[in-house]
Amino acid sequence: MGWGHDSGCIFSIDTNGGGYKDLFDFNGSNGSLACGSLTLFGNKLFGMTSSGGLYHWGTIFSIDTDGTGFKDIFNFKLYGSNPYGNLTIVGRKLFGMTLGGGSTGGGCIFSIDSGGSGYKDVFDFTLYGTKGYSGYGDLTLSGNKFYGMLDHGGAFNKGVIFSIDTNGTSYKDIHDFKGSTTDGAGPISSVTLAGNKLYGMTSLGGATGNGIVFSMDTNGSQFTDMVDFNILNGYQPIGSLINAGNKLYGMTWGGFVNFAGTIFSIDTNGTIFTDMYNFNGTTGGNPDYGILTLVGNSLYGMASGGGSGDSGVVFKFDTALFLSLKVPSGANELSVRRMTISVLLLI
């Protein structure tokens, strides 16, 4: 959670692991449990907390990049509650999703001006509805459309992928997850856009029920189950994918080695899946909700467990070193993986 009030904090850290600074401590009344990432807009960072605030249903906040000027710009109530994802910028407006609230309690898509005025409930998901509800992830922008995923609902009640115009019209359920051996279920993340394709993960479903990596055209056609997680190569991914050239990178919450999760890569055409690293507790464990950040050849991220106090870590993973040292035969592959991660901070 965090330092001063055990409600979480905002921090900064140099990419080499030095210069850690606790910029701001949440205290419950100004928000608690920030599960998403920060969004940079001008010289300010914007984010959300999933609980706390005036009505205890979460907040939207802004803060200067130097840690000053914190402002609780909105408190969720009946018009949306418990956001878990990130904010998306369109013009001078911020858009996001909530897990609950809205007219039926199934969550909503909202917009708000960067100054905190003009909050608008753009679209309400229908609790127990066939078009999906309960969105944990972010909205992915392409042109004048958002794409996103919902954890529940749909034709098979296994979740959906949807599109909607940024003005809140033309909502379309473009894929219903089936939970079958060739489809996923229960996505707790966002879709990633690369070209005219959407890529994403589900936490359940697939050949072994442990989740999948999938691709799909933005019009809803050509859905492809690219990888089935099978415990040996990781299971139950909760975060989202990032795209770098022709590769996708992501993490799983669990994995057979140490049961603490993995970092993996897969080519965008669905070939060459690589289990790049297995967390071992000391180097972190069970990453959830977050995504990786690529800087040069290094991946940065956080794991919510592991570290010296089992409270999580900030880590760096050198993909170039991994690729140069990996033994093709696989005989020493695990030891190579252990050489390529650096724990920058024990939380």
C-alpha positions as YAML, in Angstrom:
chain: A
units: angstrom
residues:
- id: 1
  name: MET
  ca: [0.00, 0.00, 0.00]
- id: 2
  name: GLY
  ca: [2.22, 2.85, 1.16]
- id: 3
  name: TRP
  ca: [4.08, 4.69, 3.86]
- id: 4
  name: GLY
  ca: [2.56, 7.36, 6.09]
- id: 5
  name: HIS
  ca: [-1.08, 6.24, 6.30]
- id: 6
  name: ASP
  ca: [-0.89, 2.78, 4.68]
- id: 7
  name: SER
  ca: [-3.13, 4.05, 1.87]
- id: 8
  name: GLY
  ca: [-0.52, 4.17, -0.87]
- id: 9
  name: CYS
  ca: [1.84, 6.81, -2.20]
- id: 10
  name: ILE
  ca: [3.16, 8.47, -5.35]
- id: 11
  name: PHE
  ca: [6.92, 8.13, -5.82]
- id: 12
  name: SER
  ca: [9.72, 8.83, -8.27]
- id: 13
  name: ILE
  ca: [12.94, 6.90, -8.82]
- id: 14
  name: ASP
  ca: [15.90, 7.22, -11.19]
- id: 15
  name: THR
  ca: [16.20, 4.53, -13.85]
- id: 16
  name: ASN
  ca: [19.40, 3.30, -12.16]
- id: 17
  name: GLY
  ca: [17.56, 2.74, -8.87]
- id: 18
  name: GLY
  ca: [18.85, 5.85, -7.11]
- id: 19
  name: GLY
  ca: [17.08, 9.00, -6.04]
- id: 20
  name: TYR
  ca: [13.94, 7.38, -4.65]
- id: 21
  name: LYS
  ca: [11.50, 10.04, -3.44]
- id: 22
  name: ASP
  ca: [8.11, 9.66, -1.76]
- id: 23
  name: LEU
  ca: [6.27, 12.50, -3.51]
- id: 24
  name: PHE
  ca: [2.88, 12.17, -1.84]
- id: 25
  name: ASP
  ca: [1.11, 9.96, 0.72]
- id: 26
  name: PHE
  ca: [-2.56, 9.12, 0.33]
- id: 27
  name: ASN
  ca: [-4.44, 9.20, 3.64]
- id: 28
  name: GLY
  ca: [-7.86, 7.78, 2.81]
- id: 29
  name: SER
  ca: [-9.72, 11.08, 2.80]
- id: 30
  name: ASN
  ca: [-7.84, 12.16, -0.35]
- id: 31
  name: GLY
  ca: [-7.91, 8.68, -1.86]
- id: 32
  name: SER
  ca: [-6.62, 5.19, -1.19]
- id: 33
  name: LEU
  ca: [-5.44, 2.16, -3.16]
- id: 34
  name: ALA
  ca: [-4.22, 3.57, -6.48]
- id: 35
  name: CYS
  ca: [-4.16, 0.53, -8.76]
- id: 36
  name: GLY
  ca: [-3.58, 2.18, -12.13]
- id: 37
  name: SER
  ca: [-0.68, 4.14, -13.59]
- id: 38
  name: LEU
  ca: [-0.12, 7.88, -13.80]
- id: 39
  name: THR
  ca: [-0.89, 9.85, -16.98]
- id: 40
  name: LEU
  ca: [1.33, 12.82, -17.89]
- id: 41
  name: PHE
  ca: [-0.49, 15.86, -19.28]
- id: 42
  name: GLY
  ca: [1.56, 19.03, -19.55]
- id: 43
  name: ASN
  ca: [3.56, 19.38, -16.33]
- id: 44
  name: LYS
  ca: [1.01, 17.47, -14.29]
- id: 45
  name: LEU
  ca: [0.39, 13.82, -13.50]
- id: 46
  name: PHE
  ca: [-3.19, 12.56, -13.38]
- id: 47
  name: GLY
  ca: [-4.38, 9.36, -11.79]
- id: 48
  name: MET
  ca: [-7.16, 7.60, -9.87]
- id: 49
  name: THR
  ca: [-7.61, 5.77, -6.61]
- id: 50
  name: SER
  ca: [-10.02, 2.85, -6.40]
- id: 51
  name: SER
  ca: [-11.24, 3.72, -2.91]
- id: 52
  name: GLY
  ca: [-11.14, 6.54, -0.39]
- id: 53
  name: GLY
  ca: [-12.14, 10.12, -1.00]
- id: 54
  name: LEU
  ca: [-15.21, 12.01, 0.18]
- id: 55
  name: TYR
  ca: [-17.62, 9.13, -0.50]
- id: 56
  name: HIS
  ca: [-15.13, 6.24, -0.17]
- id: 57
  name: TRP
  ca: [-15.67, 5.19, -3.83]
- id: 58
  name: GLY
  ca: [-12.39, 6.50, -5.22]
- id: 59
  name: THR
  ca: [-11.01, 9.73, -6.63]
- id: 60
  name: ILE
  ca: [-9.40, 11.43, -9.63]
- id: 61
  name: PHE
  ca: [-6.38, 13.54, -8.74]
- id: 62
  name: SER
  ca: [-3.66, 15.70, -10.24]
- id: 63
  name: ILE
  ca: [-0.18, 16.46, -8.95]
- id: 64
  name: ASP
  ca: [2.82, 18.38, -10.31]
- id: 65
  name: THR
  ca: [5.73, 16.21, -11.40]
- id: 66
  name: ASP
  ca: [7.86, 17.57, -8.52]
- id: 67
  name: GLY
  ca: [5.32, 16.31, -5.97]
- id: 68
  name: THR
  ca: [3.71, 19.66, -5.20]
- id: 69
  name: GLY
  ca: [0.23, 20.94, -6.00]
- id: 70
  name: PHE
  ca: [-1.72, 17.74, -5.22]
- id: 71
  name: LYS
  ca: [-5.42, 18.24, -5.95]
- id: 72
  name: ASP
  ca: [-8.32, 15.85, -5.46]
- id: 73
  name: ILE
  ca: [-10.25, 16.96, -8.54]
- id: 74
  name: PHE
  ca: [-13.18, 14.53, -8.34]
- id: 75
  name: ASN
  ca: [-14.78, 12.14, -5.85]
- id: 76
  name: PHE
  ca: [-16.72, 9.21, -7.29]
- id: 77
  name: LYS
  ca: [-20.20, 8.56, -5.95]
- id: 78
  name: LEU
  ca: [-23.26, 7.16, -7.76]
- id: 79
  name: TYR
  ca: [-21.98, 8.29, -11.17]
- id: 80
  name: GLY
  ca: [-19.21, 5.69, -11.21]
- id: 81
  name: SER
  ca: [-17.12, 4.01, -8.53]
- id: 82
  name: ASN
  ca: [-13.94, 2.04, -7.88]
- id: 83
  name: PRO
  ca: [-11.75, 2.73, -10.95]
- id: 84
  name: TYR
  ca: [-8.82, 0.34, -11.42]
- id: 85
  name: GLY
  ca: [-7.34, 1.50, -14.74]
- id: 86
  name: ASN
  ca: [-5.60, 4.54, -16.17]
- id: 87
  name: LEU
  ca: [-6.86, 7.79, -17.66]
- id: 88
  name: THR
  ca: [-6.77, 8.40, -21.43]
- id: 89
  name: ILE
  ca: [-6.27, 11.91, -22.86]
- id: 90
  name: VAL
  ca: [-8.43, 13.15, -25.75]
- id: 91
  name: GLY
  ca: [-7.92, 16.83, -26.48]
- id: 92
  name: ARG
  ca: [-8.11, 18.52, -23.09]
- id: 93
  name: LYS
  ca: [-10.33, 15.88, -21.56]
- id: 94
  name: LEU
  ca: [-9.53, 12.81, -19.49]
- id: 95
  name: PHE
  ca: [-11.48, 9.59, -20.09]
- id: 96
  name: GLY
  ca: [-11.64, 6.45, -17.98]
- id: 97
  name: MET
  ca: [-13.70, 3.49, -16.80]
- id: 98
  name: THR
  ca: [-15.05, 2.45, -13.43]
- id: 99
  name: LEU
  ca: [-15.65, -1.02, -12.09]
- id: 100
  name: GLY
  ca: [-18.95, -0.12, -10.44]
- id: 101
  name: GLY
  ca: [-21.51, 2.65, -10.23]
- id: 102
  name: GLY
  ca: [-23.37, 4.23, -13.09]
- id: 103
  name: SER
  ca: [-27.12, 3.91, -13.54]
- id: 104
  name: THR
  ca: [-27.19, 0.14, -12.92]
- id: 105
  name: GLY
  ca: [-24.06, -0.51, -10.84]
- id: 106
  name: GLY
  ca: [-22.19, -2.15, -13.73]
- id: 107
  name: GLY
  ca: [-19.64, 0.64, -14.15]
- id: 108
  name: CYS
  ca: [-19.35, 3.43, -16.68]
- id: 109
  name: ILE
  ca: [-17.15, 5.35, -19.10]
- id: 110
  name: PHE
  ca: [-16.63, 8.94, -18.01]
- id: 111
  name: SER
  ca: [-14.93, 12.14, -19.12]
- id: 112
  name: ILE
  ca: [-13.69, 15.09, -17.09]
- id: 113
  name: ASP
  ca: [-11.84, 18.33, -17.85]
- id: 114
  name: SER
  ca: [-8.22, 18.39, -16.70]
- id: 115
  name: GLY
  ca: [-9.11, 21.11, -14.20]
- id: 116
  name: GLY
  ca: [-11.70, 18.89, -12.53]
- id: 117
  name: SER
  ca: [-14.87, 20.45, -13.96]
- id: 118
  name: GLY
  ca: [-17.33, 19.08, -16.47]
- id: 119
  name: TYR
  ca: [-17.55, 15.48, -15.23]
- id: 120
  name: LYS
  ca: [-19.76, 13.47, -17.59]
- id: 121
  name: ASP
  ca: [-21.05, 9.92, -17.40]
- id: 122
  name: VAL
  ca: [-20.47, 9.09, -21.09]
- id: 123
  name: PHE
  ca: [-21.83, 5.55, -21.12]
- id: 124
  name: ASP
  ca: [-23.29, 3.16, -18.52]
- id: 125
  name: PHE
  ca: [-22.59, -0.54, -18.63]
- id: 126
  name: THR
  ca: [-25.53, -2.71, -17.57]
- id: 127
  name: LEU
  ca: [-25.00, -4.87, -14.50]
- id: 128
  name: TYR
  ca: [-25.53, -8.52, -15.50]
- id: 129
  name: GLY
  ca: [-26.03, -7.30, -19.06]
- id: 130
  name: THR
  ca: [-25.31, -9.27, -22.20]
- id: 131
  name: LYS
  ca: [-23.08, -6.50, -23.59]
- id: 132
  name: GLY
  ca: [-20.63, -6.59, -20.72]
- id: 133
  name: TYR
  ca: [-19.93, -4.90, -17.40]
- id: 134
  name: SER
  ca: [-17.17, -4.41, -14.80]
- id: 135
  name: GLY
  ca: [-14.17, -2.83, -16.51]
- id: 136
  name: TYR
  ca: [-10.81, -3.12, -14.72]
- id: 137
  name: GLY
  ca: [-8.66, -1.77, -17.55]
- id: 138
  name: ASP
  ca: [-8.09, 1.34, -19.64]
- id: 139
  name: LEU
  ca: [-9.65, 2.76, -22.77]
- id: 140
  name: THR
  ca: [-7.44, 2.40, -25.87]
- id: 141
  name: LEU
  ca: [-7.85, 5.27, -28.35]
- id: 142
  name: SER
  ca: [-7.77, 4.86, -32.14]
- id: 143
  name: GLY
  ca: [-9.08, 7.76, -34.20]
- id: 144
  name: ASN
  ca: [-12.46, 8.68, -32.74]
- id: 145
  name: LYS
  ca: [-13.01, 5.29, -31.11]
- id: 146
  name: PHE
  ca: [-12.17, 3.69, -27.79]
- id: 147
  name: TYR
  ca: [-11.54, -0.04, -27.41]
- id: 148
  name: GLY
  ca: [-11.73, -1.82, -24.09]
- id: 149
  name: MET
  ca: [-12.51, -5.04, -22.25]
- id: 150
  name: LEU
  ca: [-15.00, -5.97, -19.57]
- id: 151
  name: ASP
  ca: [-14.56, -8.78, -17.06]
- id: 152
  name: HIS
  ca: [-18.18, -9.97, -16.98]
- id: 153
  name: GLY
  ca: [-21.21, -10.17, -19.22]
- id: 154
  name: GLY
  ca: [-21.49, -10.93, -22.89]
- id: 155
  name: ALA
  ca: [-23.27, -13.79, -24.60]
- id: 156
  name: PHE
  ca: [-21.45, -16.37, -22.45]
- id: 157
  name: ASN
  ca: [-20.96, -14.21, -19.32]
- id: 158
  name: LYS
  ca: [-17.18, -14.52, -19.72]
- id: 159
  name: GLY
  ca: [-16.47, -10.89, -20.62]
- id: 160
  name: VAL
  ca: [-16.33, -8.87, -23.84]
- id: 161
  name: ILE
  ca: [-14.21, -6.64, -26.05]
- id: 162
  name: PHE
  ca: [-16.06, -3.47, -27.07]
- id: 163
  name: SER
  ca: [-15.70, -0.35, -29.18]
- id: 164
  name: ILE
  ca: [-17.40, 3.00, -28.66]
- id: 165
  name: ASP
  ca: [-17.10, 6.46, -30.20]
- id: 166
  name: THR
  ca: [-15.44, 9.03, -27.95]
- id: 167
  name: ASN
  ca: [-18.72, 10.96, -27.75]
- id: 168
  name: GLY
  ca: [-20.40, 7.95, -26.14]
- id: 169
  name: THR
  ca: [-22.37, 6.74, -29.17]
- id: 170
  name: SER
  ca: [-22.14, 3.58, -31.30]
- id: 171
  name: TYR
  ca: [-21.29, 1.17, -28.49]
- id: 172
  name: LYS
  ca: [-20.58, -2.25, -29.99]
- id: 173
  name: ASP
  ca: [-19.79, -5.60, -28.40]
- id: 174
  name: ILE
  ca: [-17.18, -6.82, -30.92]
- id: 175
  name: HIS
  ca: [-16.20, -10.08, -29.21]
- id: 176
  name: ASP
  ca: [-17.81, -12.30, -26.59]
- id: 177
  name: PHE
  ca: [-15.32, -14.44, -24.69]
- id: 178
  name: LYS
  ca: [-16.42, -18.06, -24.49]
- id: 179
  name: GLY
  ca: [-14.09, -19.54, -21.89]
- id: 180
  name: SER
  ca: [-13.50, -22.45, -24.27]
- id: 181
  name: THR
  ca: [-10.25, -24.24, -25.13]
- id: 182
  name: THR
  ca: [-9.70, -21.81, -28.02]
- id: 183
  name: ASP
  ca: [-10.96, -18.63, -26.36]
- id: 184
  name: GLY
  ca: [-10.42, -16.71, -23.15]
- id: 185
  name: ALA
  ca: [-12.45, -15.53, -20.18]
- id: 186
  name: GLY
  ca: [-12.33, -12.88, -17.49]
- id: 187
  name: PRO
  ca: [-10.02, -10.18, -18.90]
- id: 188
  name: ILE
  ca: [-8.65, -7.96, -16.11]
- id: 189
  name: SER
  ca: [-6.60, -5.69, -18.35]
- id: 190
  name: SER
  ca: [-6.65, -3.53, -21.48]
- id: 191
  name: VAL
  ca: [-6.21, -4.12, -25.20]
- id: 192
  name: THR
  ca: [-3.05, -2.94, -26.98]
- id: 193
  name: LEU
  ca: [-3.31, -1.49, -30.50]
- id: 194
  name: ALA
  ca: [-0.67, -2.30, -33.14]
- id: 195
  name: GLY
  ca: [-1.59, -1.44, -36.72]
- id: 196
  name: ASN
  ca: [-5.15, -2.59, -37.32]
- id: 197
  name: LYS
  ca: [-4.98, -5.29, -34.67]
- id: 198
  name: LEU
  ca: [-5.85, -5.44, -31.01]
- id: 199
  name: TYR
  ca: [-3.79, -7.60, -28.68]
- id: 200
  name: GLY
  ca: [-4.66, -8.58, -25.15]
- id: 201
  name: MET
  ca: [-4.77, -11.22, -22.43]
- id: 202
  name: THR
  ca: [-7.42, -12.94, -20.37]
- id: 203
  name: SER
  ca: [-6.88, -14.25, -16.86]
- id: 204
  name: LEU
  ca: [-8.87, -17.44, -17.49]
- id: 205
  name: GLY
  ca: [-9.95, -19.68, -20.37]
- id: 206
  name: GLY
  ca: [-7.91, -21.32, -23.08]
- id: 207
  name: ALA
  ca: [-6.71, -24.91, -23.33]
- id: 208
  name: THR
  ca: [-5.90, -25.26, -19.61]
- id: 209
  name: GLY
  ca: [-8.10, -22.54, -18.15]
- id: 210
  name: ASN
  ca: [-5.11, -20.40, -17.15]
- id: 211
  name: GLY
  ca: [-5.60, -17.57, -19.64]
- id: 212
  name: ILE
  ca: [-4.47, -16.67, -23.15]
- id: 213
  name: VAL
  ca: [-2.77, -14.06, -25.32]
- id: 214
  name: PHE
  ca: [-5.00, -13.12, -28.27]
- id: 215
  name: SER
  ca: [-5.12, -10.93, -31.36]
- id: 216
  name: MET
  ca: [-8.11, -9.58, -33.23]
- id: 217
  name: ASP
  ca: [-8.86, -7.08, -35.99]
- id: 218
  name: THR
  ca: [-10.37, -3.82, -34.78]
- id: 219
  name: ASN
  ca: [-13.63, -4.65, -36.57]
- id: 220
  name: GLY
  ca: [-14.03, -7.75, -34.40]
- id: 221
  name: SER
  ca: [-12.99, -10.33, -36.99]
- id: 222
  name: GLN
  ca: [-10.05, -12.74, -37.07]
- id: 223
  name: PHE
  ca: [-9.93, -13.50, -33.35]
- id: 224
  name: THR
  ca: [-6.88, -15.69, -32.74]
- id: 225
  name: ASP
  ca: [-5.81, -17.50, -29.57]
- id: 226
  name: MET
  ca: [-2.04, -16.92, -29.88]
- id: 227
  name: VAL
  ca: [-0.81, -18.57, -26.68]
- id: 228
  name: ASP
  ca: [-2.41, -20.71, -24.00]
- id: 229
  name: PHE
  ca: [-0.84, -20.29, -20.58]
- id: 230
  name: ASN
  ca: [-0.31, -23.67, -18.99]
- id: 231
  name: ILE
  ca: [1.27, -23.10, -15.54]
- id: 232
  name: LEU
  ca: [4.67, -24.14, -16.94]
- id: 233
  name: ASN
  ca: [4.92, -20.91, -18.96]
- id: 234
  name: GLY
  ca: [2.94, -18.75, -16.51]
- id: 235
  name: TYR
  ca: [-0.71, -18.39, -15.57]
- id: 236
  name: GLN
  ca: [-3.43, -15.84, -14.86]
- id: 237
  name: PRO
  ca: [-2.09, -12.62, -16.40]
- id: 238
  name: ILE
  ca: [-3.71, -9.58, -14.78]
- id: 239
  name: GLY
  ca: [-1.84, -6.68, -16.40]
- id: 240
  name: SER
  ca: [-1.65, -5.52, -20.02]
- id: 241
  name: LEU
  ca: [0.72, -5.99, -22.95]
- id: 242
  name: ILE
  ca: [3.09, -3.41, -24.40]
- id: 243
  name: ASN
  ca: [4.12, -3.33, -28.05]
- id: 244
  name: ALA
  ca: [7.71, -2.74, -29.19]
- id: 245
  name: GLY
  ca: [8.28, -3.21, -32.92]
- id: 246
  name: ASN
  ca: [7.19, -6.73, -33.75]
- id: 247
  name: LYS
  ca: [7.22, -7.94, -30.13]
- id: 248
  name: LEU
  ca: [4.75, -7.88, -27.28]
- id: 249
  name: TYR
  ca: [5.89, -7.98, -23.66]
- id: 250
  name: GLY
  ca: [3.81, -8.86, -20.64]
- id: 251
  name: MET
  ca: [3.72, -10.50, -17.22]
- id: 252
  name: THR
  ca: [1.77, -13.29, -15.58]
- id: 253
  name: TRP
  ca: [0.66, -13.36, -11.96]
- id: 254
  name: GLY
  ca: [1.83, -16.95, -11.43]
- id: 255
  name: GLY
  ca: [4.16, -19.51, -12.94]
- id: 256
  name: PHE
  ca: [5.41, -23.02, -12.26]
- id: 257
  name: VAL
  ca: [8.95, -21.98, -11.25]
- id: 258
  name: ASN
  ca: [8.63, -20.42, -7.75]
- id: 259
  name: PHE
  ca: [4.90, -19.80, -8.39]
- id: 260
  name: ALA
  ca: [5.70, -16.08, -8.36]
- id: 261
  name: GLY
  ca: [4.97, -14.99, -11.93]
- id: 262
  name: THR
  ca: [6.86, -14.42, -15.16]
- id: 263
  name: ILE
  ca: [7.97, -11.88, -17.74]
- id: 264
  name: PHE
  ca: [7.41, -13.06, -21.32]
- id: 265
  name: SER
  ca: [7.60, -11.94, -24.92]
- id: 266
  name: ILE
  ca: [5.79, -13.03, -28.06]
- id: 267
  name: ASP
  ca: [6.05, -11.88, -31.66]
- id: 268
  name: THR
  ca: [2.99, -10.03, -32.95]
- id: 269
  name: ASN
  ca: [2.40, -12.77, -35.53]
- id: 270
  name: GLY
  ca: [1.96, -15.27, -32.71]
- id: 271
  name: THR
  ca: [5.27, -17.08, -33.08]
- id: 272
  name: ILE
  ca: [8.29, -17.36, -30.76]
- id: 273
  name: PHE
  ca: [6.75, -17.17, -27.31]
- id: 274
  name: THR
  ca: [9.54, -16.84, -24.73]
- id: 275
  name: ASP
  ca: [9.30, -17.19, -20.96]
- id: 276
  name: MET
  ca: [12.02, -14.62, -20.30]
- id: 277
  name: TYR
  ca: [12.12, -14.51, -16.52]
- id: 278
  name: ASN
  ca: [10.61, -16.26, -13.51]
- id: 279
  name: PHE
  ca: [10.26, -14.17, -10.36]
- id: 280
  name: ASN
  ca: [11.64, -15.94, -7.30]
- id: 281
  name: GLY
  ca: [10.27, -13.94, -4.38]
- id: 282
  name: THR
  ca: [13.52, -12.15, -3.60]
- id: 283
  name: THR
  ca: [13.37, -10.40, -6.97]
- id: 284
  name: GLY
  ca: [9.64, -9.78, -6.65]
- id: 285
  name: GLY
  ca: [6.52, -11.85, -6.99]
- id: 286
  name: ASN
  ca: [3.00, -12.02, -8.40]
- id: 287
  name: PRO
  ca: [2.82, -8.81, -10.46]
- id: 288
  name: ASP
  ca: [-0.74, -7.59, -10.92]
- id: 289
  name: TYR
  ca: [-2.64, -4.74, -12.60]
- id: 290
  name: GLY
  ca: [0.52, -2.94, -13.72]
- id: 291
  name: ILE
  ca: [2.24, -2.88, -17.10]
- id: 292
  name: LEU
  ca: [5.85, -2.87, -18.21]
- id: 293
  name: THR
  ca: [7.62, 0.26, -19.48]
- id: 294
  name: LEU
  ca: [10.29, -0.07, -22.17]
- id: 295
  name: VAL
  ca: [13.23, 2.38, -22.07]
- id: 296
  name: GLY
  ca: [15.90, 1.51, -24.63]
- id: 297
  name: ASN
  ca: [16.50, -2.23, -24.20]
- id: 298
  name: SER
  ca: [15.31, -2.32, -20.60]
- id: 299
  name: LEU
  ca: [11.89, -3.20, -19.22]
- id: 300
  name: TYR
  ca: [10.84, -1.51, -15.98]
- id: 301
  name: GLY
  ca: [7.96, -2.58, -13.80]
- id: 302
  name: MET
  ca: [6.67, -3.38, -10.34]
- id: 303
  name: ALA
  ca: [5.68, -6.57, -8.60]
- id: 304
  name: SER
  ca: [3.20, -6.35, -5.74]
- id: 305
  name: GLY
  ca: [4.84, -9.16, -3.78]
- id: 306
  name: GLY
  ca: [8.32, -10.36, -2.95]
- id: 307
  name: GLY
  ca: [11.36, -8.39, -1.92]
- id: 308
  name: SER
  ca: [12.95, -8.33, 1.52]
- id: 309
  name: GLY
  ca: [9.67, -7.56, 3.32]
- id: 310
  name: ASP
  ca: [7.38, -9.31, 0.83]
- id: 311
  name: SER
  ca: [5.83, -5.91, 0.07]
- id: 312
  name: GLY
  ca: [6.88, -5.64, -3.56]
- id: 313
  name: VAL
  ca: [9.72, -4.31, -5.71]
- id: 314
  name: VAL
  ca: [10.53, -1.97, -8.57]
- id: 315
  name: PHE
  ca: [12.64, -3.87, -11.09]
- id: 316
  name: LYS
  ca: [14.63, -3.50, -14.31]
- id: 317
  name: PHE
  ca: [14.99, -6.30, -16.87]
- id: 318
  name: ASP
  ca: [17.62, -6.02, -19.62]
- id: 319
  name: THR
  ca: [16.19, -7.59, -22.78]
- id: 320
  name: ALA
  ca: [19.42, -7.10, -24.77]
- id: 321
  name: LEU
  ca: [21.46, -9.01, -22.19]
- id: 322
  name: PHE
  ca: [18.86, -11.76, -22.11]
- id: 323
  name: LEU
  ca: [18.97, -12.18, -25.89]
- id: 324
  name: SER
  ca: [22.77, -12.17, -26.04]
- id: 325
  name: LEU
  ca: [23.23, -14.66, -23.20]
- id: 326
  name: LYS
  ca: [20.39, -17.08, -23.81]
- id: 327
  name: VAL
  ca: [21.62, -20.60, -24.52]
- id: 328
  name: PRO
  ca: [19.73, -22.04, -27.53]
- id: 329
  name: SER
  ca: [19.73, -25.56, -26.12]
- id: 330
  name: GLY
  ca: [17.90, -24.34, -23.01]
- id: 331
  name: ALA
  ca: [20.30, -26.19, -20.71]
- id: 332
  name: ASN
  ca: [21.26, -23.06, -18.76]
- id: 333
  name: GLU
  ca: [18.26, -20.96, -19.66]
- id: 334
  name: LEU
  ca: [17.01, -20.46, -16.08]
- id: 335
  name: SER
  ca: [20.39, -19.23, -14.81]
- id: 336
  name: VAL
  ca: [20.54, -16.79, -17.71]
- id: 337
  name: ARG
  ca: [17.15, -15.37, -16.76]
- id: 338
  name: ARG
  ca: [18.29, -14.81, -13.19]
- id: 339
  name: MET
  ca: [21.27, -12.81, -14.39]
- id: 340
  name: THR
  ca: [19.20, -10.29, -16.31]
- id: 341
  name: ILE
  ca: [16.96, -8.67, -13.68]
- id: 342
  name: SER
  ca: [17.89, -5.91, -11.25]
- id: 343
  name: VAL
  ca: [15.83, -5.02, -8.21]
- id: 344
  name: LEU
  ca: [15.87, -1.20, -8.09]
- id: 345
  name: LEU
  ca: [13.80, -0.80, -4.95]
- id: 346
  name: LEU
  ca: [12.44, -3.02, -2.21]
- id: 347
  name: ILE
  ca: [9.07, -1.53, -1.26]
...
